[in-house]
């Protein structure tokens, strides 16, 4: 069975269906299954073909995870609510099998039984749609606090708004840096509080008195994550690093 990231739960139903989402702040497409990122504007090669980032995210899912359908169906029953028998039925439906073929492969010998499965699944789909609408309406009625991410960058106070205890910080670092504090990251967290704990840790690897080129910044970040451009953008966005307008020089922001 697969684990599901925080980023997965933050995604919309449409994003879950396609298997990736676009992070506008970072300028990357993120695979919701494994967390791999694809930088917008970059061209990716697959065999003899070249793809822009969004299309390559879909290629990656097909190559690495078979399909979003397969991934979702592989999730634990507590997440899908499906029994193993129901999953088997859905796999056969997804493969385009007729009711007679499904009955034969399941060994039921009864086409009417398979039709009942189809009917039950359609009813469940209707119930899920109604329940989702109810929960969205409920969320709209719930008073919302101003989100940290909605604040202008120059008004964000990372340390105060997302203060965590030393014990919490150590737990986060241990979870996302299983090989030690020098990296690499197991995955870049989707939950903001955890993300900030990681960024606070990474920025310690920069000299407060030094000025860095973009290449030098990337060299520091590569030890933590293959997608160093993502880390670099977040360090700037959250005010850990500052840079010149042309991005030629970086330094730790006081």
TORLO-56909 format. One record per residue (C-alpha): residue number from 1; x, y, z. Coordinates in nm, 2 decimals, always signed. Example, Ala and Ser with C-alpha at 12.3 -4.5 7.8 and 13.67 -1.06 7.14 Angstrom:
+-----+--------+--------+--------+
: num :      x :      y :      z :
+-----+--------+--------+--------+
:   1 :  +1.23 :  -0.45 :  +0.78 :
:   2 :  +1.37 :  -0.11 :  +0.71 :
+-----+--------+--------+--------+
END
This chain:
+-----+--------+--------+--------+
: num :      x :      y :      z :
+-----+--------+--------+--------+
:   1 :  +0.00 :  +0.00 :  +0.00 :
:   2 :  +0.11 :  +0.36 :  -0.07 :
:   3 :  +0.14 :  +0.65 :  +0.17 :
:   4 :  -0.04 :  +0.97 :  +0.08 :
:   5 :  +0.14 :  +1.31 :  +0.12 :
:   6 :  +0.00 :  +1.62 :  +0.27 :
:   7 :  +0.01 :  +1.77 :  -0.08 :
:   8 :  -0.23 :  +1.51 :  -0.19 :
:   9 :  -0.49 :  +1.61 :  +0.06 :
:  10 :  -0.45 :  +1.98 :  -0.03 :
:  11 :  -0.52 :  +1.91 :  -0.40 :
:  12 :  -0.87 :  +1.96 :  -0.55 :
:  13 :  -1.06 :  +1.66 :  -0.69 :
:  14 :  -0.96 :  +1.76 :  -1.04 :
:  15 :  -0.60 :  +1.77 :  -0.95 :
:  16 :  -0.62 :  +1.43 :  -0.78 :
:  17 :  -0.78 :  +1.29 :  -1.09 :
:  18 :  -0.49 :  +1.41 :  -1.31 :
:  19 :  -0.23 :  +1.31 :  -1.06 :
:  20 :  -0.04 :  +1.64 :  -1.04 :
:  21 :  -0.09 :  +2.00 :  -0.94 :
:  22 :  +0.06 :  +2.33 :  -1.03 :
:  23 :  +0.24 :  +2.53 :  -0.76 :
:  24 :  +0.22 :  +2.88 :  -0.89 :
:  25 :  +0.45 :  +3.03 :  -0.62 :
:  26 :  +0.73 :  +2.78 :  -0.71 :
:  27 :  +0.65 :  +2.76 :  -1.08 :
:  28 :  +0.65 :  +2.38 :  -1.08 :
:  29 :  +0.41 :  +2.09 :  -1.15 :
:  30 :  +0.42 :  +1.84 :  -0.86 :
:  31 :  +0.34 :  +1.47 :  -0.89 :
:  32 :  +0.08 :  +1.40 :  -0.61 :
:  33 :  +0.20 :  +1.04 :  -0.59 :
:  34 :  +0.57 :  +1.07 :  -0.53 :
:  35 :  +0.63 :  +1.45 :  -0.50 :
:  36 :  +0.86 :  +1.48 :  -0.80 :
:  37 :  +0.85 :  +1.83 :  -0.95 :
:  38 :  +0.88 :  +1.96 :  -1.30 :
:  39 :  +0.98 :  +2.32 :  -1.36 :
:  40 :  +0.75 :  +2.53 :  -1.57 :
:  41 :  +0.93 :  +2.65 :  -1.88 :
:  42 :  +1.17 :  +2.36 :  -1.88 :
:  43 :  +1.17 :  +2.10 :  -2.16 :
:  44 :  +1.20 :  +1.73 :  -2.06 :
:  45 :  +1.32 :  +1.45 :  -2.28 :
:  46 :  +1.14 :  +1.11 :  -2.29 :
:  47 :  +1.30 :  +0.88 :  -2.55 :
:  48 :  +1.31 :  +1.07 :  -2.87 :
:  49 :  +1.04 :  +1.31 :  -2.77 :
:  50 :  +1.05 :  +1.65 :  -2.59 :
:  51 :  +0.77 :  +1.76 :  -2.35 :
:  52 :  +0.69 :  +2.08 :  -2.17 :
:  53 :  +0.66 :  +2.04 :  -1.79 :
:  54 :  +0.28 :  +1.99 :  -1.77 :
:  55 :  +0.27 :  +1.72 :  -2.03 :
:  56 :  +0.58 :  +1.56 :  -1.89 :
:  57 :  +0.41 :  +1.53 :  -1.55 :
:  58 :  +0.15 :  +1.31 :  -1.72 :
:  59 :  +0.42 :  +1.11 :  -1.89 :
:  60 :  +0.60 :  +1.06 :  -1.56 :
:  61 :  +0.28 :  +0.93 :  -1.39 :
:  62 :  +0.22 :  +0.68 :  -1.67 :
:  63 :  +0.58 :  +0.56 :  -1.67 :
:  64 :  +0.64 :  +0.55 :  -1.29 :
:  65 :  +0.29 :  +0.48 :  -1.15 :
:  66 :  +0.10 :  +0.32 :  -1.44 :
:  67 :  -0.20 :  +0.55 :  -1.38 :
:  68 :  -0.37 :  +0.76 :  -1.12 :
:  69 :  -0.65 :  +0.50 :  -1.12 :
:  70 :  -0.40 :  +0.22 :  -1.02 :
:  71 :  -0.25 :  +0.44 :  -0.75 :
:  72 :  -0.59 :  +0.53 :  -0.60 :
:  73 :  -0.71 :  +0.17 :  -0.61 :
:  74 :  -0.40 :  +0.06 :  -0.43 :
:  75 :  -0.47 :  +0.28 :  -0.13 :
:  76 :  -0.58 :  +0.13 :  +0.20 :
:  77 :  -0.95 :  +0.05 :  +0.26 :
:  78 :  -0.96 :  +0.32 :  +0.53 :
:  79 :  -0.90 :  +0.57 :  +0.25 :
:  80 :  -1.10 :  +0.42 :  -0.04 :
:  81 :  -1.37 :  +0.25 :  +0.16 :
:  82 :  -1.34 :  -0.04 :  -0.10 :
:  83 :  -1.32 :  -0.41 :  -0.03 :
:  84 :  -1.07 :  -0.62 :  -0.22 :
:  85 :  -1.36 :  -0.77 :  -0.42 :
:  86 :  -1.49 :  -0.43 :  -0.51 :
:  87 :  -1.14 :  -0.33 :  -0.62 :
:  88 :  -1.11 :  -0.63 :  -0.84 :
:  89 :  -1.45 :  -0.55 :  -1.00 :
:  90 :  -1.34 :  -0.19 :  -1.06 :
:  91 :  -1.01 :  -0.30 :  -1.22 :
:  92 :  -1.20 :  -0.51 :  -1.47 :
:  93 :  -1.45 :  -0.23 :  -1.54 :
:  94 :  -1.15 :  +0.00 :  -1.60 :
:  95 :  -1.00 :  -0.25 :  -1.84 :
:  96 :  -1.31 :  -0.22 :  -2.05 :
:  97 :  -1.44 :  -0.57 :  -1.98 :
:  98 :  -1.80 :  -0.65 :  -2.06 :
:  99 :  -2.04 :  -0.77 :  -1.78 :
: 100 :  -2.01 :  -1.12 :  -1.92 :
: 101 :  -1.63 :  -1.11 :  -1.92 :
: 102 :  -1.63 :  -0.96 :  -1.57 :
: 103 :  -1.86 :  -1.24 :  -1.44 :
: 104 :  -1.63 :  -1.50 :  -1.60 :
: 105 :  -1.31 :  -1.36 :  -1.46 :
: 106 :  -1.46 :  -1.33 :  -1.11 :
: 107 :  -1.61 :  -1.68 :  -1.13 :
: 108 :  -1.96 :  -1.56 :  -1.04 :
: 109 :  -2.12 :  -1.70 :  -1.35 :
: 110 :  -2.39 :  -1.44 :  -1.32 :
: 111 :  -2.41 :  -1.13 :  -1.54 :
: 112 :  -2.69 :  -0.99 :  -1.33 :
: 113 :  -2.46 :  -0.99 :  -1.03 :
: 114 :  -2.21 :  -0.78 :  -1.22 :
: 115 :  -2.49 :  -0.54 :  -1.32 :
: 116 :  -2.58 :  -0.51 :  -0.96 :
: 117 :  -2.22 :  -0.41 :  -0.89 :
: 118 :  -2.24 :  -0.14 :  -1.15 :
: 119 :  -2.56 :  -0.01 :  -1.01 :
: 120 :  -2.42 :  +0.00 :  -0.65 :
: 121 :  -2.11 :  +0.18 :  -0.77 :
: 122 :  -2.32 :  +0.45 :  -0.95 :
: 123 :  -2.53 :  +0.50 :  -0.64 :
: 124 :  -2.21 :  +0.53 :  -0.43 :
: 125 :  -2.08 :  +0.79 :  -0.68 :
: 126 :  -2.40 :  +1.00 :  -0.63 :
: 127 :  -2.37 :  +0.98 :  -0.25 :
: 128 :  -2.01 :  +1.09 :  -0.27 :
: 129 :  -2.10 :  +1.38 :  -0.49 :
: 130 :  -2.37 :  +1.49 :  -0.25 :
: 131 :  -2.14 :  +1.45 :  +0.06 :
: 132 :  -1.87 :  +1.65 :  -0.11 :
: 133 :  -2.11 :  +1.93 :  -0.18 :
: 134 :  -2.23 :  +1.93 :  +0.18 :
: 135 :  -1.87 :  +1.95 :  +0.31 :
: 136 :  -1.78 :  +2.23 :  +0.08 :
: 137 :  -2.09 :  +2.43 :  +0.19 :
: 138 :  -2.00 :  +2.36 :  +0.55 :
: 139 :  -1.65 :  +2.49 :  +0.49 :
: 140 :  -1.79 :  +2.81 :  +0.34 :
: 141 :  -1.99 :  +2.87 :  +0.66 :
: 142 :  -1.69 :  +2.82 :  +0.88 :
: 143 :  -1.51 :  +3.14 :  +0.98 :
: 144 :  -1.17 :  +3.15 :  +0.83 :
: 145 :  -0.86 :  +3.30 :  +0.97 :
: 146 :  -0.62 :  +3.49 :  +0.74 :
: 147 :  -0.39 :  +3.24 :  +0.58 :
: 148 :  -0.02 :  +3.29 :  +0.61 :
: 149 :  +0.02 :  +3.22 :  +0.25 :
: 150 :  -0.23 :  +3.49 :  +0.16 :
: 151 :  -0.03 :  +3.76 :  +0.33 :
: 152 :  +0.21 :  +3.98 :  +0.13 :
: 153 :  +0.56 :  +3.85 :  +0.15 :
: 154 :  +0.69 :  +4.16 :  +0.33 :
: 155 :  +0.43 :  +4.11 :  +0.61 :
: 156 :  +0.51 :  +3.75 :  +0.68 :
: 157 :  +0.66 :  +3.67 :  +1.01 :
: 158 :  +0.76 :  +3.31 :  +0.98 :
: 159 :  +0.90 :  +3.26 :  +1.33 :
: 160 :  +0.60 :  +3.40 :  +1.51 :
: 161 :  +0.32 :  +3.26 :  +1.30 :
: 162 :  +0.46 :  +2.91 :  +1.27 :
: 163 :  +0.66 :  +2.88 :  +1.59 :
: 164 :  +0.72 :  +2.52 :  +1.69 :
: 165 :  +0.89 :  +2.36 :  +1.99 :
: 166 :  +1.24 :  +2.22 :  +1.97 :
: 167 :  +1.10 :  +1.87 :  +2.00 :
: 168 :  +0.85 :  +1.92 :  +1.71 :
: 169 :  +1.13 :  +2.06 :  +1.50 :
: 170 :  +1.35 :  +1.76 :  +1.57 :
: 171 :  +1.07 :  +1.52 :  +1.48 :
: 172 :  +1.01 :  +1.70 :  +1.15 :
: 173 :  +1.38 :  +1.69 :  +1.06 :
: 174 :  +1.41 :  +1.33 :  +1.15 :
: 175 :  +1.11 :  +1.24 :  +0.94 :
: 176 :  +1.21 :  +1.43 :  +0.63 :
: 177 :  +1.59 :  +1.38 :  +0.66 :
: 178 :  +1.62 :  +1.01 :  +0.75 :
: 179 :  +1.99 :  +1.00 :  +0.65 :
: 180 :  +2.09 :  +1.28 :  +0.87 :
: 181 :  +2.08 :  +1.66 :  +0.89 :
: 182 :  +2.30 :  +1.70 :  +0.57 :
: 183 :  +2.03 :  +1.54 :  +0.35 :
: 184 :  +1.89 :  +1.43 :  +0.13 :
: 185 :  +1.53 :  +1.51 :  +0.18 :
: 186 :  +1.29 :  +1.21 :  +0.16 :
: 187 :  +1.03 :  +1.45 :  +0.01 :
: 188 :  +0.97 :  +1.82 :  +0.03 :
: 189 :  +0.67 :  +1.86 :  +0.27 :
: 190 :  +0.34 :  +2.00 :  +0.15 :
: 191 :  +0.22 :  +2.11 :  +0.49 :
: 192 :  +0.35 :  +2.47 :  +0.55 :
: 193 :  +0.46 :  +2.43 :  +0.91 :
: 194 :  +0.68 :  +2.13 :  +0.82 :
: 195 :  +0.80 :  +2.31 :  +0.50 :
: 196 :  +0.92 :  +2.61 :  +0.71 :
: 197 :  +1.10 :  +2.38 :  +0.96 :
: 198 :  +1.29 :  +2.23 :  +0.66 :
: 199 :  +1.37 :  +2.57 :  +0.51 :
: 200 :  +1.49 :  +2.70 :  +0.85 :
: 201 :  +1.73 :  +2.41 :  +0.87 :
: 202 :  +1.86 :  +2.44 :  +0.51 :
: 203 :  +1.93 :  +2.81 :  +0.54 :
: 204 :  +2.18 :  +2.73 :  +0.82 :
: 205 :  +2.41 :  +2.59 :  +0.55 :
: 206 :  +2.46 :  +2.94 :  +0.41 :
: 207 :  +2.71 :  +3.19 :  +0.55 :
: 208 :  +2.53 :  +3.50 :  +0.68 :
: 209 :  +2.83 :  +3.72 :  +0.58 :
: 210 :  +2.86 :  +3.58 :  +0.23 :
: 211 :  +2.70 :  +3.67 :  -0.11 :
: 212 :  +2.63 :  +3.38 :  -0.34 :
: 213 :  +2.58 :  +3.34 :  -0.72 :
: 214 :  +2.28 :  +3.14 :  -0.83 :
: 215 :  +2.51 :  +2.85 :  -0.92 :
: 216 :  +2.66 :  +2.86 :  -0.57 :
: 217 :  +2.32 :  +2.86 :  -0.41 :
: 218 :  +2.22 :  +2.56 :  -0.62 :
: 219 :  +2.54 :  +2.38 :  -0.51 :
: 220 :  +2.44 :  +2.41 :  -0.15 :
: 221 :  +2.08 :  +2.30 :  -0.21 :
: 222 :  +2.16 :  +2.00 :  -0.43 :
: 223 :  +2.27 :  +1.80 :  -0.13 :
: 224 :  +1.91 :  +1.83 :  +0.00 :
: 225 :  +1.69 :  +1.79 :  -0.30 :
: 226 :  +1.72 :  +1.71 :  -0.67 :
: 227 :  +1.48 :  +2.00 :  -0.75 :
: 228 :  +1.71 :  +2.27 :  -0.60 :
: 229 :  +1.52 :  +2.54 :  -0.80 :
: 230 :  +1.21 :  +2.46 :  -0.59 :
: 231 :  +1.41 :  +2.50 :  -0.26 :
: 232 :  +1.57 :  +2.82 :  -0.39 :
: 233 :  +1.23 :  +2.98 :  -0.48 :
: 234 :  +1.08 :  +2.89 :  -0.14 :
: 235 :  +1.38 :  +3.03 :  +0.05 :
: 236 :  +1.33 :  +3.36 :  -0.13 :
: 237 :  +0.95 :  +3.36 :  -0.11 :
: 238 :  +0.95 :  +3.30 :  +0.26 :
: 239 :  +1.22 :  +3.56 :  +0.33 :
: 240 :  +1.51 :  +3.34 :  +0.42 :
: 241 :  +1.72 :  +3.45 :  +0.13 :
: 242 :  +1.72 :  +3.78 :  -0.07 :
: 243 :  +1.85 :  +3.84 :  -0.41 :
: 244 :  +1.92 :  +4.11 :  -0.68 :
: 245 :  +1.65 :  +4.18 :  -0.93 :
: 246 :  +1.83 :  +3.98 :  -1.20 :
: 247 :  +1.89 :  +3.69 :  -0.97 :
: 248 :  +2.27 :  +3.71 :  -1.01 :
: 249 :  +2.34 :  +3.75 :  -0.63 :
: 250 :  +2.19 :  +3.59 :  -0.32 :
: 251 :  +2.24 :  +3.64 :  +0.05 :
: 252 :  +2.08 :  +3.56 :  +0.38 :
: 253 :  +1.81 :  +3.81 :  +0.46 :
: 254 :  +1.85 :  +3.96 :  +0.81 :
+-----+--------+--------+--------+
END
